[in-house]
Amino acid sequence: MSVVVVVWSLSAGLLKNGYMPFGKGPDIYYDPVCFDLKSRKKNREFSIVKLDNEEILCNERIKVVAELVPTFEHLVKTTIELANRT
């Protein structure tokens, strides 16, 4: 039950600050992957960023670790290209 509360409060804090979480890093990496709602582009797309999980939990600060892709469309196309290589 406490894990659900932590995840919910983390998500609420991220949304309040303009980040919509939808995933996390693989394996042992818990960094949230989010749409950066402050980066809205003309085509209504948002950048996808990875945030520092420990910075959020330990220091209650949001730190963008990296922009993973400029748009969701770019993420989908890249994923399809990678899948076609195998």
Phi and psi in radians as a Rosetta constraint file:
Dihedral C 1 N 2 CA 2 C 2 CIRCULARHARMONIC -1.152 0.35
Dihedral N 2 CA 2 C 2 N 3 CIRCULARHARMONIC -0.547 0.35
Dihedral C 2 N 3 CA 3 C 3 CIRCULARHARMONIC -1.105 0.35
Dihedral N 3 CA 3 C 3 N 4 CIRCULARHARMONIC -0.724 0.35
Dihedral C 3 N 4 CA 4 C 4 CIRCULARHARMONIC -1.079 0.35
Dihedral N 4 CA 4 C 4 N 5 CIRCULARHARMONIC -0.728 0.35
Dihedral C 4 N 5 CA 5 C 5 CIRCULARHARMONIC -1.120 0.35
Dihedral N 5 CA 5 C 5 N 6 CIRCULARHARMONIC -0.772 0.35
Dihedral C 5 N 6 CA 6 C 6 CIRCULARHARMONIC -1.079 0.35
Dihedral N 6 CA 6 C 6 N 7 CIRCULARHARMONIC -0.824 0.35
Dihedral C 6 N 7 CA 7 C 7 CIRCULARHARMONIC -1.092 0.35
Dihedral N 7 CA 7 C 7 N 8 CIRCULARHARMONIC -0.766 0.35
Dihedral C 7 N 8 CA 8 C 8 CIRCULARHARMONIC -1.098 0.35
Dihedral N 8 CA 8 C 8 N 9 CIRCULARHARMONIC -0.807 0.35
Dihedral C 8 N 9 CA 9 C 9 CIRCULARHARMONIC -1.173 0.35
Dihedral N 9 CA 9 C 9 N 10 CIRCULARHARMONIC -0.610 0.35
Dihedral C 9 N 10 CA 10 C 10 CIRCULARHARMONIC -1.103 0.35
Dihedral N 10 CA 10 C 10 N 11 CIRCULARHARMONIC -0.824 0.35
Dihedral C 10 N 11 CA 11 C 11 CIRCULARHARMONIC -1.095 0.35
Dihedral N 11 CA 11 C 11 N 12 CIRCULARHARMONIC -0.742 0.35
Dihedral C 11 N 12 CA 12 C 12 CIRCULARHARMONIC -1.096 0.35
Dihedral N 12 CA 12 C 12 N 13 CIRCULARHARMONIC -0.721 0.35
Dihedral C 12 N 13 CA 13 C 13 CIRCULARHARMONIC -1.149 0.35
Dihedral N 13 CA 13 C 13 N 14 CIRCULARHARMONIC -0.667 0.35
Dihedral C 13 N 14 CA 14 C 14 CIRCULARHARMONIC -1.177 0.35
Dihedral N 14 CA 14 C 14 N 15 CIRCULARHARMONIC -0.786 0.35
Dihedral C 14 N 15 CA 15 C 15 CIRCULARHARMONIC -1.051 0.35
Dihedral N 15 CA 15 C 15 N 16 CIRCULARHARMONIC -0.743 0.35
Dihedral C 15 N 16 CA 16 C 16 CIRCULARHARMONIC -1.031 0.35
Dihedral N 16 CA 16 C 16 N 17 CIRCULARHARMONIC -0.522 0.35
Dihedral C 16 N 17 CA 17 C 17 CIRCULARHARMONIC -1.753 0.35
Dihedral N 17 CA 17 C 17 N 18 CIRCULARHARMONIC 0.180 0.35
Dihedral C 17 N 18 CA 18 C 18 CIRCULARHARMONIC 1.626 0.35
Dihedral N 18 CA 18 C 18 N 19 CIRCULARHARMONIC 0.345 0.35
Dihedral C 18 N 19 CA 19 C 19 CIRCULARHARMONIC -2.155 0.35
Dihedral N 19 CA 19 C 19 N 20 CIRCULARHARMONIC 2.194 0.35
Dihedral C 19 N 20 CA 20 C 20 CIRCULARHARMONIC -1.847 0.35
Dihedral N 20 CA 20 C 20 N 21 CIRCULARHARMONIC 1.826 0.35
Dihedral C 20 N 21 CA 21 C 21 CIRCULARHARMONIC -1.259 0.35
Dihedral N 21 CA 21 C 21 N 22 CIRCULARHARMONIC 2.465 0.35
Dihedral C 21 N 22 CA 22 C 22 CIRCULARHARMONIC -2.484 0.35
Dihedral N 22 CA 22 C 22 N 23 CIRCULARHARMONIC -0.006 0.35
Dihedral C 22 N 23 CA 23 C 23 CIRCULARHARMONIC -2.889 0.35
Dihedral N 23 CA 23 C 23 N 24 CIRCULARHARMONIC -3.118 0.35
Dihedral C 23 N 24 CA 24 C 24 CIRCULARHARMONIC -2.547 0.35
Dihedral N 24 CA 24 C 24 N 25 CIRCULARHARMONIC 2.917 0.35
Dihedral C 24 N 25 CA 25 C 25 CIRCULARHARMONIC -1.122 0.35
Dihedral N 25 CA 25 C 25 N 26 CIRCULARHARMONIC 2.855 0.35
Dihedral C 25 N 26 CA 26 C 26 CIRCULARHARMONIC -1.307 0.35
Dihedral N 26 CA 26 C 26 N 27 CIRCULARHARMONIC 2.747 0.35
Dihedral C 26 N 27 CA 27 C 27 CIRCULARHARMONIC 0.953 0.35
Dihedral N 27 CA 27 C 27 N 28 CIRCULARHARMONIC -2.018 0.35
Dihedral C 27 N 28 CA 28 C 28 CIRCULARHARMONIC -1.555 0.35
Dihedral N 28 CA 28 C 28 N 29 CIRCULARHARMONIC 0.009 0.35
Dihedral C 28 N 29 CA 29 C 29 CIRCULARHARMONIC -1.564 0.35
Dihedral N 29 CA 29 C 29 N 30 CIRCULARHARMONIC 2.155 0.35
Dihedral C 29 N 30 CA 30 C 30 CIRCULARHARMONIC -1.892 0.35
Dihedral N 30 CA 30 C 30 N 31 CIRCULARHARMONIC 0.186 0.35
Dihedral C 30 N 31 CA 31 C 31 CIRCULARHARMONIC -1.071 0.35
Dihedral N 31 CA 31 C 31 N 32 CIRCULARHARMONIC 2.199 0.35
Dihedral C 31 N 32 CA 32 C 32 CIRCULARHARMONIC -1.212 0.35
Dihedral N 32 CA 32 C 32 N 33 CIRCULARHARMONIC 2.458 0.35
Dihedral C 32 N 33 CA 33 C 33 CIRCULARHARMONIC -1.812 0.35
Dihedral N 33 CA 33 C 33 N 34 CIRCULARHARMONIC 2.226 0.35
Dihedral C 33 N 34 CA 34 C 34 CIRCULARHARMONIC -2.388 0.35
Dihedral N 34 CA 34 C 34 N 35 CIRCULARHARMONIC 2.704 0.35
Dihedral C 34 N 35 CA 35 C 35 CIRCULARHARMONIC -1.362 0.35
Dihedral N 35 CA 35 C 35 N 36 CIRCULARHARMONIC 2.301 0.35
Dihedral C 35 N 36 CA 36 C 36 CIRCULARHARMONIC -1.561 0.35
Dihedral N 36 CA 36 C 36 N 37 CIRCULARHARMONIC 1.704 0.35
Dihedral C 36 N 37 CA 37 C 37 CIRCULARHARMONIC -1.174 0.35
Dihedral N 37 CA 37 C 37 N 38 CIRCULARHARMONIC -0.256 0.35
Dihedral C 37 N 38 CA 38 C 38 CIRCULARHARMONIC -1.479 0.35
Dihedral N 38 CA 38 C 38 N 39 CIRCULARHARMONIC -0.100 0.35
Dihedral C 38 N 39 CA 39 C 39 CIRCULARHARMONIC -1.848 0.35
Dihedral N 39 CA 39 C 39 N 40 CIRCULARHARMONIC 0.493 0.35
Dihedral C 39 N 40 CA 40 C 40 CIRCULARHARMONIC -0.984 0.35
Dihedral N 40 CA 40 C 40 N 41 CIRCULARHARMONIC 2.287 0.35
Dihedral C 40 N 41 CA 41 C 41 CIRCULARHARMONIC -1.759 0.35
Dihedral N 41 CA 41 C 41 N 42 CIRCULARHARMONIC 2.983 0.35
Dihedral C 41 N 42 CA 42 C 42 CIRCULARHARMONIC -1.005 0.35
Dihedral N 42 CA 42 C 42 N 43 CIRCULARHARMONIC -0.595 0.35
Dihedral C 42 N 43 CA 43 C 43 CIRCULARHARMONIC -1.512 0.35
Dihedral N 43 CA 43 C 43 N 44 CIRCULARHARMONIC 0.293 0.35
Dihedral C 43 N 44 CA 44 C 44 CIRCULARHARMONIC 1.165 0.35
Dihedral N 44 CA 44 C 44 N 45 CIRCULARHARMONIC 0.431 0.35
Dihedral C 44 N 45 CA 45 C 45 CIRCULARHARMONIC -1.726 0.35
Dihedral N 45 CA 45 C 45 N 46 CIRCULARHARMONIC 2.800 0.35
Dihedral C 45 N 46 CA 46 C 46 CIRCULARHARMONIC -2.228 0.35
Dihedral N 46 CA 46 C 46 N 47 CIRCULARHARMONIC 2.636 0.35
Dihedral C 46 N 47 CA 47 C 47 CIRCULARHARMONIC -1.166 0.35
Dihedral N 47 CA 47 C 47 N 48 CIRCULARHARMONIC 2.678 0.35
Dihedral C 47 N 48 CA 48 C 48 CIRCULARHARMONIC -1.959 0.35
Dihedral N 48 CA 48 C 48 N 49 CIRCULARHARMONIC 2.155 0.35
Dihedral C 48 N 49 CA 49 C 49 CIRCULARHARMONIC -2.163 0.35
Dihedral N 49 CA 49 C 49 N 50 CIRCULARHARMONIC 2.788 0.35
Dihedral C 49 N 50 CA 50 C 50 CIRCULARHARMONIC -1.932 0.35
Dihedral N 50 CA 50 C 50 N 51 CIRCULARHARMONIC 2.288 0.35
Dihedral C 50 N 51 CA 51 C 51 CIRCULARHARMONIC -1.845 0.35
Dihedral N 51 CA 51 C 51 N 52 CIRCULARHARMONIC 2.719 0.35
Dihedral C 51 N 52 CA 52 C 52 CIRCULARHARMONIC -1.421 0.35
Dihedral N 52 CA 52 C 52 N 53 CIRCULARHARMONIC 1.897 0.35
Dihedral C 52 N 53 CA 53 C 53 CIRCULARHARMONIC -1.062 0.35
Dihedral N 53 CA 53 C 53 N 54 CIRCULARHARMONIC -0.786 0.35
Dihedral C 53 N 54 CA 54 C 54 CIRCULARHARMONIC -1.157 0.35
Dihedral N 54 CA 54 C 54 N 55 CIRCULARHARMONIC -0.635 0.35
Dihedral C 54 N 55 CA 55 C 55 CIRCULARHARMONIC -1.102 0.35
Dihedral N 55 CA 55 C 55 N 56 CIRCULARHARMONIC -0.669 0.35
Dihedral C 55 N 56 CA 56 C 56 CIRCULARHARMONIC -1.193 0.35
Dihedral N 56 CA 56 C 56 N 57 CIRCULARHARMONIC -0.876 0.35
Dihedral C 56 N 57 CA 57 C 57 CIRCULARHARMONIC -1.275 0.35
Dihedral N 57 CA 57 C 57 N 58 CIRCULARHARMONIC -0.694 0.35
Dihedral C 57 N 58 CA 58 C 58 CIRCULARHARMONIC -1.514 0.35
Dihedral N 58 CA 58 C 58 N 59 CIRCULARHARMONIC -0.627 0.35
Dihedral C 58 N 59 CA 59 C 59 CIRCULARHARMONIC -2.061 0.35
Dihedral N 59 CA 59 C 59 N 60 CIRCULARHARMONIC 0.003 0.35
Dihedral C 59 N 60 CA 60 C 60 CIRCULARHARMONIC 0.931 0.35
Dihedral N 60 CA 60 C 60 N 61 CIRCULARHARMONIC 0.688 0.35
Dihedral C 60 N 61 CA 61 C 61 CIRCULARHARMONIC -2.205 0.35
Dihedral N 61 CA 61 C 61 N 62 CIRCULARHARMONIC 2.589 0.35
Dihedral C 61 N 62 CA 62 C 62 CIRCULARHARMONIC -1.741 0.35
Dihedral N 62 CA 62 C 62 N 63 CIRCULARHARMONIC 2.147 0.35
Dihedral C 62 N 63 CA 63 C 63 CIRCULARHARMONIC -2.206 0.35
Dihedral N 63 CA 63 C 63 N 64 CIRCULARHARMONIC 2.080 0.35
Dihedral C 63 N 64 CA 64 C 64 CIRCULARHARMONIC -1.343 0.35
Dihedral N 64 CA 64 C 64 N 65 CIRCULARHARMONIC 2.115 0.35
Dihedral C 64 N 65 CA 65 C 65 CIRCULARHARMONIC -1.432 0.35
Dihedral N 65 CA 65 C 65 N 66 CIRCULARHARMONIC -0.724 0.35
Dihedral C 65 N 66 CA 66 C 66 CIRCULARHARMONIC -2.858 0.35
Dihedral N 66 CA 66 C 66 N 67 CIRCULARHARMONIC 2.621 0.35
Dihedral C 66 N 67 CA 67 C 67 CIRCULARHARMONIC -1.536 0.35
Dihedral N 67 CA 67 C 67 N 68 CIRCULARHARMONIC 2.077 0.35
Dihedral C 67 N 68 CA 68 C 68 CIRCULARHARMONIC -1.378 0.35
Dihedral N 68 CA 68 C 68 N 69 CIRCULARHARMONIC -0.793 0.35
Dihedral C 68 N 69 CA 69 C 69 CIRCULARHARMONIC -2.631 0.35
Dihedral N 69 CA 69 C 69 N 70 CIRCULARHARMONIC 2.705 0.35
Dihedral C 69 N 70 CA 70 C 70 CIRCULARHARMONIC -1.281 0.35
Dihedral N 70 CA 70 C 70 N 71 CIRCULARHARMONIC -0.441 0.35
Dihedral C 70 N 71 CA 71 C 71 CIRCULARHARMONIC -2.625 0.35
Dihedral N 71 CA 71 C 71 N 72 CIRCULARHARMONIC 2.831 0.35
Dihedral C 71 N 72 CA 72 C 72 CIRCULARHARMONIC -1.120 0.35
Dihedral N 72 CA 72 C 72 N 73 CIRCULARHARMONIC -0.678 0.35
Dihedral C 72 N 73 CA 73 C 73 CIRCULARHARMONIC -1.009 0.35
Dihedral N 73 CA 73 C 73 N 74 CIRCULARHARMONIC -0.735 0.35
Dihedral C 73 N 74 CA 74 C 74 CIRCULARHARMONIC -1.096 0.35
Dihedral N 74 CA 74 C 74 N 75 CIRCULARHARMONIC -0.705 0.35
Dihedral C 74 N 75 CA 75 C 75 CIRCULARHARMONIC -1.054 0.35
Dihedral N 75 CA 75 C 75 N 76 CIRCULARHARMONIC -0.806 0.35
Dihedral C 75 N 76 CA 76 C 76 CIRCULARHARMONIC -1.122 0.35
Dihedral N 76 CA 76 C 76 N 77 CIRCULARHARMONIC -0.810 0.35
Dihedral C 76 N 77 CA 77 C 77 CIRCULARHARMONIC -1.091 0.35
Dihedral N 77 CA 77 C 77 N 78 CIRCULARHARMONIC -0.733 0.35
Dihedral C 77 N 78 CA 78 C 78 CIRCULARHARMONIC -1.115 0.35
Dihedral N 78 CA 78 C 78 N 79 CIRCULARHARMONIC -0.725 0.35
Dihedral C 78 N 79 CA 79 C 79 CIRCULARHARMONIC -1.096 0.35
Dihedral N 79 CA 79 C 79 N 80 CIRCULARHARMONIC -0.741 0.35
Dihedral C 79 N 80 CA 80 C 80 CIRCULARHARMONIC -1.135 0.35
Dihedral N 80 CA 80 C 80 N 81 CIRCULARHARMONIC -0.742 0.35
Dihedral C 80 N 81 CA 81 C 81 CIRCULARHARMONIC -1.065 0.35
Dihedral N 81 CA 81 C 81 N 82 CIRCULARHARMONIC -0.766 0.35
Dihedral C 81 N 82 CA 82 C 82 CIRCULARHARMONIC -1.123 0.35
Dihedral N 82 CA 82 C 82 N 83 CIRCULARHARMONIC -0.677 0.35
Dihedral C 82 N 83 CA 83 C 83 CIRCULARHARMONIC -1.172 0.35
Dihedral N 83 CA 83 C 83 N 84 CIRCULARHARMONIC -0.620 0.35
Dihedral C 83 N 84 CA 84 C 84 CIRCULARHARMONIC -1.257 0.35
Dihedral N 84 CA 84 C 84 N 85 CIRCULARHARMONIC -0.338 0.35
Dihedral C 84 N 85 CA 85 C 85 CIRCULARHARMONIC -1.303 0.35
Dihedral N 85 CA 85 C 85 N 86 CIRCULARHARMONIC -0.365 0.35
